[in-house]
């Protein structure tokens, strides 16, 4: 007995038809992907991003100008007017391309066409998730192929902490909260007074997440039933500073110690070159069985332009 197929079960599974269907579905998948937010990745919050360079620029050129001179008082008949000199330097930041993608098989596409359902967007979302995770590490920790990171730059000064925050918190009943104020104040002054001679005022502390939670959950004083936490106390005393946490600072210091950073978050000081955000390309196939949707992005990583406007403290 011959098996008969109804007209409803007949559909075109040719590679051309499958590719045409996948191109239509790609718009749906990408819309789903770009609607997602990734708050766990902090590079967009902690690092000013610069997307002013064209998508396919090979490098970003920047120029630094340093003026030298001194104002002098002239005598009544003096004609010796002092002048200024300008020293100009030029630097380059190379832009790199990264790629990732996802695939669908002809069978998966045929099933979706037959049942009039959308293709699963999970693979595309996984691409975006992996890309965000990778960019987070590139911008914050640096990469051999891209360069320095926000938390790891050989040009930013570093010192070893005189004590851990946990030890300072444990000593509050004996010494009070002043040593904790001094701990953050010394790091602040290293940038503002020592490194930049009051030219650059820092505006952010970034602390490892474990130490941040300790400050957030420890009351300033239990003796007088205070409901003010140490973190609130610090924010009151450093009103011009933002306090942020990041788990990537755990083990980021010398010898695998935890690192704290104080810095001025400003495009003139440090930036991330977000040249071309993640872009999905048109689907393609090489064997008419598996259909790939590639995605590209272009980044220059992190660039410290004024590294003295930052300071690392290891062993916190």
Order of alpha helices (4+ residues) and beta strands (2+ residues): alpha-alpha-beta-beta-beta-beta-alpha-alpha-beta-alpha-alpha-alpha-beta-alpha-alpha-beta-beta-beta-beta-beta-beta-beta-beta
